[in-house]
C-alpha cells in the first residue's frame, strides 16, 4: 500500500505519488469488478461501491501511522483496500465464501481485520460514530498515542448519536478524527434537501471541535488535512472534524436507479474532477512517471483484481457447521 | 478476444428484466463506465455500464425484449479490428453460482421417545462450610465490581451518576474514591451514545461495565446493544469480540408508572450473541456479576430496585463466582415445579411456603441466567413432579415462561400431567395507582392458584 512517511514534508516524492495512483486505481478497478460480479449474481444483497471517492481513504491512509485505527459505514471496500487488507479476502467475502475476511458470514457491509486495525464495516447508519469514539476512548485509557479515523457520510450526519458522540469526544478529549465523507447525496436525497447547514463540519463548533472542508477529489489535499488532524489528535487536543467533499459516481447501492441527479452532473465530475486522472496528469506532466510506467501499474492492478475475482469464485461456500460458530467467544478476545 | 456481455442482476431480488433501450449500437467503441443500456428491473429502470473496453461487435437481444433472464448474453464485445465469432451468444446462461446447491440443513431434532433425564450440574457453588455474612444485593454488586476492578486494569465503570453522585441507586458507592475518575466515569444523559462508546472500547481491548440508570432508558441504546455488541463476533467470523456488561435495574420499582416499569427479560433473552443474567439473591448477584465481567461476550445484567436493599447470606470466600447456565434449586419438592428468576422468586418462595402448609410440596427453581438457560434442570424436575408453573413480572406475549412451556412441550411432553401455567405480569402498561399497580404485577395468590390448578388440589 501507500508508502508511509515518517517525517513531515511539504512535498511528496514521485514514489509516493505513484503509490497513491496505484492505491486509488486498485480501489477503482476492484469496485468495477465487484459491480460486474454483482451483475452476474455472484455477489448478493446490498453492495455499495466507492467509485469516485478513492482519494479520501488513500489520502488519509497516507497520514496514518502503524497502529492507528479506522472504522466506517457499509460503503467500506475502499477503506479496507487502502489500509492494506488482502483484495482476495475482501472479494471472497463479497461472494460469501470461506476465504472471505468473515468466512462469508459478514458480507459487503460487515468485514473486520484486527491485523490492519480495521474495525468494520457497519450497516446501521452512524452506529460506527460512537463505536469509533469508543476505540479512541480505549486508546486514551491505555495512553498509547493512537488515533482513530471514524468515517461517516453526509447522510449519517443527521443521526442524533453523532452529536451525542461529539459531546463526549470533546468532553473527554478523545483522539478521534471524524471524517465526514460528504458525497452530497444521502441515498437519493441531496444534501440541501436533508441538512440545515451547508457545511456539516460547522456542527462541531458548538461542541468546541475544530473542523475544516477538504477537497476530496485531490488526494494531496486530503493527505495534508489528514496530517493536520492527526497532529491535533495525537497531541492530546481532542477530536477533529474533516468534512471531505467528494462524489460517488455510482448509485447508492447496486439497485439504485439514480434518478435524483442528472447524467450530465455525474459526467461532469468524472471528466473534470476525477481524482485518479488528476494524479495521472500530475505524474506525467511532472515527468515523475512515463506512460509505460503507468501502463505497468495498470497491468499489475488488473492482475490483482482478476486474481481476487478468481479467488472469490473458487473459494468454497462456508461449511454448514459455520452456521453455528462464532456466536459466543470461549476465551477472552485479544482485541488490540 | 471476444467477451459476452451478460444480462446483469441489478437488485438483490432480480431474476429477469426488460432490456428497455440500447444506448450503444454495433460498431461503437466503449470504455469502462460508459452506459450501454437501460434495463428495467423488478424495482426500477437502471443504467447498465460497461466494465471492459472494446467495440460492440454484435447486439444479441433487441431493445424492448421482456423477461430476459439474468446472465443471458445480450451483446458481444470484441477488440478493435476483431471479428465477431460465429458462435457468439450460443452459450446458455450460467446458473448463478450463488445458487450453488448447499448440503441439506440439519433438521430440527424431533425426539420420537421421551428423553432420558438430562445431565445437569447440581454441584454446590461454594463449600458448604463457607462462613456466611448478611449482605444486601447493593453491597454484593459493589463488591463484585470492586474485586474485578482490582484484579483487571481493563475493567472500568461508566454511566449516569456512577461517580460523584455515588450511583443513582448507590450501587457504585465508594468506587470513585478507590479507583479514580479514569475508571469510574460519569457520562452525560446520552444512552445511545455512551452505549456505543462502551462497545467501541470493548472492541478496543477494554472491559467496560456500562450502567443504565434503569433498563427502561436502554431502549434508546438497544441498536448498539444488539446490532453492534451482540452480532459483531459472528459478522467478523470470530475476529472481533465484545466483552462488556450492560447492567442496571429492570422491571417495576414502585409507583413510577408505565415508562419506568418494564421487564426486559424476554426481549434480551431472544438475542443470539448476548448472555442474560437476572439473579435473585445477593450471593448470586455477586457471583454472577464477577462471572459476567470476566466473560468474553456481551452480558445483559438485569437487576431489581426492590431487591437492592434486601439482605441475604453471602458466603465469605476469596473469589465467589457463579457459572452462567446453572439453575439453583431453592427448595426440593415432589408435587409441582415452580420456575422463576429475579424478583419473581419472592412470589415463588412465598407460594411454596404457603402451599406446604396445605401439604403440597413444591420444588422451586431459580434460573439465575436466562441465556444460557438451564432447561435441563427444569426438565429433570418436571420428570419428577409432572407439573410446572412459571413466575415472572414481565408481560405474557411472549414471556420467559411461554418459552419454557414450549421447551417442556417439545422435550418432556410425556412427563406432563397438566398444562404448564405461566404466571406473568398483566398485559397492560403499568398503572400508577397503588391498587392497580399491585394487580398489574404477578401475585403470590396467583401462583398458589396456578399450582392448585395444575395439581388438581
HADDOCK unambig.tbl for C-alpha pairs under 7 A between the chains (distance, minus, plus):
assign (segid A and resid 32 and name CA) (segid B and resid 51 and name CA) 6.36 0.50 0.50
assign (segid A and resid 36 and name CA) (segid B and resid 51 and name CA) 6.81 0.50 0.50
assign (segid A and resid 38 and name CA) (segid B and resid 9 and name CA) 6.59 0.50 0.50
assign (segid A and resid 39 and name CA) (segid B and resid 8 and name CA) 3.93 0.50 0.50
assign (segid A and resid 39 and name CA) (segid B and resid 9 and name CA) 4.31 0.50 0.50
assign (segid A and resid 39 and name CA) (segid B and resid 10 and name CA) 6.02 0.50 0.50
assign (segid A and resid 40 and name CA) (segid B and resid 8 and name CA) 5.68 0.50 0.50
assign (segid A and resid 40 and name CA) (segid B and resid 9 and name CA) 6.16 0.50 0.50
assign (segid A and resid 40 and name CA) (segid B and resid 71 and name CA) 5.91 0.50 0.50
assign (segid A and resid 40 and name CA) (segid B and resid 96 and name CA) 6.83 0.50 0.50
assign (segid A and resid 41 and name CA) (segid B and resid 9 and name CA) 5.94 0.50 0.50
assign (segid A and resid 41 and name CA) (segid B and resid 96 and name CA) 5.37 0.50 0.50
assign (segid A and resid 41 and name CA) (segid B and resid 98 and name CA) 6.42 0.50 0.50
assign (segid A and resid 42 and name CA) (segid B and resid 96 and name CA) 6.51 0.50 0.50
assign (segid A and resid 42 and name CA) (segid B and resid 97 and name CA) 5.98 0.50 0.50
assign (segid A and resid 42 and name CA) (segid B and resid 98 and name CA) 5.34 0.50 0.50
assign (segid A and resid 44 and name CA) (segid B and resid 12 and name CA) 5.73 0.50 0.50
assign (segid A and resid 45 and name CA) (segid B and resid 12 and name CA) 4.72 0.50 0.50
assign (segid A and resid 46 and name CA) (segid B and resid 12 and name CA) 6.83 0.50 0.50
assign (segid A and resid 102 and name CA) (segid B and resid 235 and name CA) 6.25 0.50 0.50
assign (segid A and resid 102 and name CA) (segid B and resid 236 and name CA) 4.61 0.50 0.50
assign (segid A and resid 102 and name CA) (segid B and resid 237 and name CA) 4.02 0.50 0.50
assign (segid A and resid 103 and name CA) (segid B and resid 237 and name CA) 5.50 0.50 0.50
assign (segid A and resid 105 and name CA) (segid B and resid 234 and name CA) 6.94 0.50 0.50
assign (segid A and resid 105 and name CA) (segid B and resid 235 and name CA) 5.52 0.50 0.50
assign (segid A and resid 105 and name CA) (segid B and resid 237 and name CA) 6.29 0.50 0.50
assign (segid A and resid 106 and name CA) (segid B and resid 235 and name CA) 4.29 0.50 0.50
assign (segid A and resid 106 and name CA) (segid B and resid 236 and name CA) 6.15 0.50 0.50
assign (segid A and resid 110 and name CA) (segid B and resid 235 and name CA) 5.98 0.50 0.50
assign (segid A and resid 110 and name CA) (segid B and resid 236 and name CA) 6.82 0.50 0.50
assign (segid A and resid 111 and name CA) (segid B and resid 236 and name CA) 5.84 0.50 0.50
assign (segid A and resid 112 and name CA) (segid B and resid 236 and name CA) 5.74 0.50 0.50
assign (segid A and resid 114 and name CA) (segid B and resid 239 and name CA) 6.97 0.50 0.50
assign (segid A and resid 130 and name CA) (segid B and resid 193 and name CA) 5.73 0.50 0.50
assign (segid A and resid 130 and name CA) (segid B and resid 196 and name CA) 4.78 0.50 0.50
assign (segid A and resid 130 and name CA) (segid B and resid 197 and name CA) 4.85 0.50 0.50
assign (segid A and resid 131 and name CA) (segid B and resid 196 and name CA) 5.08 0.50 0.50
assign (segid A and resid 131 and name CA) (segid B and resid 197 and name CA) 5.12 0.50 0.50
assign (segid A and resid 131 and name CA) (segid B and resid 199 and name CA) 6.22 0.50 0.50
assign (segid A and resid 131 and name CA) (segid B and resid 200 and name CA) 4.01 0.50 0.50
assign (segid A and resid 132 and name CA) (segid B and resid 200 and name CA) 6.09 0.50 0.50
assign (segid A and resid 133 and name CA) (segid B and resid 197 and name CA) 5.79 0.50 0.50
assign (segid A and resid 133 and name CA) (segid B and resid 200 and name CA) 6.89 0.50 0.50
assign (segid A and resid 134 and name CA) (segid B and resid 196 and name CA) 6.90 0.50 0.50
assign (segid A and resid 134 and name CA) (segid B and resid 197 and name CA) 3.81 0.50 0.50
assign (segid A and resid 134 and name CA) (segid B and resid 198 and name CA) 5.87 0.50 0.50
assign (segid A and resid 134 and name CA) (segid B and resid 199 and name CA) 6.67 0.50 0.50
assign (segid A and resid 134 and name CA) (segid B and resid 200 and name CA) 3.92 0.50 0.50
assign (segid A and resid 134 and name CA) (segid B and resid 201 and name CA) 4.32 0.50 0.50
assign (segid A and resid 135 and name CA) (segid B and resid 200 and name CA) 4.86 0.50 0.50
assign (segid A and resid 135 and name CA) (segid B and resid 201 and name CA) 4.91 0.50 0.50
assign (segid A and resid 135 and name CA) (segid B and resid 203 and name CA) 6.77 0.50 0.50
assign (segid A and resid 135 and name CA) (segid B and resid 204 and name CA) 4.98 0.50 0.50
assign (segid A and resid 137 and name CA) (segid B and resid 201 and name CA) 6.10 0.50 0.50
assign (segid A and resid 138 and name CA) (segid B and resid 201 and name CA) 4.94 0.50 0.50
assign (segid A and resid 138 and name CA) (segid B and resid 204 and name CA) 5.55 0.50 0.50
assign (segid A and resid 138 and name CA) (segid B and resid 205 and name CA) 6.88 0.50 0.50
assign (segid A and resid 138 and name CA) (segid B and resid 206 and name CA) 6.32 0.50 0.50
assign (segid A and resid 161 and name CA) (segid B and resid 192 and name CA) 6.32 0.50 0.50
assign (segid A and resid 161 and name CA) (segid B and resid 193 and name CA) 5.41 0.50 0.50
assign (segid A and resid 164 and name CA) (segid B and resid 190 and name CA) 6.21 0.50 0.50
assign (segid A and resid 164 and name CA) (segid B and resid 193 and name CA) 5.20 0.50 0.50
assign (segid A and resid 165 and name CA) (segid B and resid 193 and name CA) 5.60 0.50 0.50
assign (segid A and resid 254 and name CA) (segid B and resid 10 and name CA) 6.01 0.50 0.50
assign (segid A and resid 254 and name CA) (segid B and resid 11 and name CA) 6.32 0.50 0.50
assign (segid A and resid 255 and name CA) (segid B and resid 10 and name CA) 5.33 0.50 0.50
assign (segid A and resid 255 and name CA) (segid B and resid 11 and name CA) 4.51 0.50 0.50
assign (segid A and resid 257 and name CA) (segid B and resid 44 and name CA) 6.24 0.50 0.50
assign (segid A and resid 257 and name CA) (segid B and resid 45 and name CA) 6.02 0.50 0.50
assign (segid A and resid 257 and name CA) (segid B and resid 46 and name CA) 4.64 0.50 0.50
assign (segid A and resid 257 and name CA) (segid B and resid 47 and name CA) 6.84 0.50 0.50
assign (segid A and resid 326 and name CA) (segid B and resid 233 and name CA) 5.90 0.50 0.50
assign (segid A and resid 326 and name CA) (segid B and resid 234 and name CA) 4.84 0.50 0.50
assign (segid A and resid 326 and name CA) (segid B and resid 237 and name CA) 6.23 0.50 0.50
assign (segid A and resid 326 and name CA) (segid B and resid 238 and name CA) 4.88 0.50 0.50
assign (segid A and resid 327 and name CA) (segid B and resid 233 and name CA) 6.42 0.50 0.50
assign (segid A and resid 327 and name CA) (segid B and resid 234 and name CA) 5.35 0.50 0.50
assign (segid A and resid 327 and name CA) (segid B and resid 272 and name CA) 6.68 0.50 0.50
assign (segid A and resid 327 and name CA) (segid B and resid 273 and name CA) 5.19 0.50 0.50
assign (segid A and resid 328 and name CA) (segid B and resid 273 and name CA) 5.77 0.50 0.50
assign (segid A and resid 328 and name CA) (segid B and resid 297 and name CA) 6.33 0.50 0.50
assign (segid A and resid 329 and name CA) (segid B and resid 241 and name CA) 6.80 0.50 0.50
assign (segid A and resid 329 and name CA) (segid B and resid 296 and name CA) 5.91 0.50 0.50
assign (segid A and resid 329 and name CA) (segid B and resid 297 and name CA) 6.17 0.50 0.50
assign (segid A and resid 330 and name CA) (segid B and resid 296 and name CA) 6.89 0.50 0.50
assign (segid A and resid 331 and name CA) (segid B and resid 296 and name CA) 6.06 0.50 0.50
assign (segid A and resid 332 and name CA) (segid B and resid 296 and name CA) 4.72 0.50 0.50
assign (segid A and resid 333 and name CA) (segid B and resid 241 and name CA) 5.63 0.50 0.50
assign (segid A and resid 333 and name CA) (segid B and resid 296 and name CA) 6.45 0.50 0.50
assign (segid A and resid 334 and name CA) (segid B and resid 205 and name CA) 6.89 0.50 0.50
assign (segid A and resid 335 and name CA) (segid B and resid 203 and name CA) 5.98 0.50 0.50
assign (segid A and resid 335 and name CA) (segid B and resid 204 and name CA) 5.69 0.50 0.50
assign (segid A and resid 335 and name CA) (segid B and resid 205 and name CA) 4.61 0.50 0.50
assign (segid A and resid 335 and name CA) (segid B and resid 240 and name CA) 6.82 0.50 0.50
assign (segid A and resid 336 and name CA) (segid B and resid 204 and name CA) 5.64 0.50 0.50
assign (segid A and resid 336 and name CA) (segid B and resid 205 and name CA) 5.48 0.50 0.50
